[in-house]
Amino acid sequence: MKYLLMIYTNEANDAGATPEEQMAVMTEYRAYTQQLHDHNAYKGGEALMPTSMATTVRIRDGKRAITDGPFAETKEQLGGFFIIEAPDLNGAIEAASMCPGAKYGSVELRPVMEM
């Protein structure tokens, strides 16, 4: 079954990281991504630009409303995602537990609905 791993982090904290700290985190993510590849679990993933680059679109009463910024103000922001293949929820939890983002923020798991 496919799972979406949504990685949430605090952008304000991330912005204060030194270049060395940023490089160390990226090295962890490269190793994690390679581990997913090695186990044939990697199906896709990307890092996202900060929420300051977000645009939210809503349609209300047939009219489009466009807002700069994220959908909601939260303590942690969606910073990236992976799509993985796992045999079951326990396997997806194991994969999420190894994600560097789980150490710095949180990783939300969501099964992908096969259409």
PyMOL commands that set and color helices and strands:
alter all, ss='L'
color gray80, all
select helices_A, chain A and resi 11-15+19-38+51-53+89-98+101-104
alter helices_A, ss='H'
color red, helices_A
select strands_A, chain A and resi 2-9+42-47+55-60+63-68+77-85+106-111
alter strands_A, ss='S'
color yellow, strands_A
deselect
rebuild
show_as cartoon
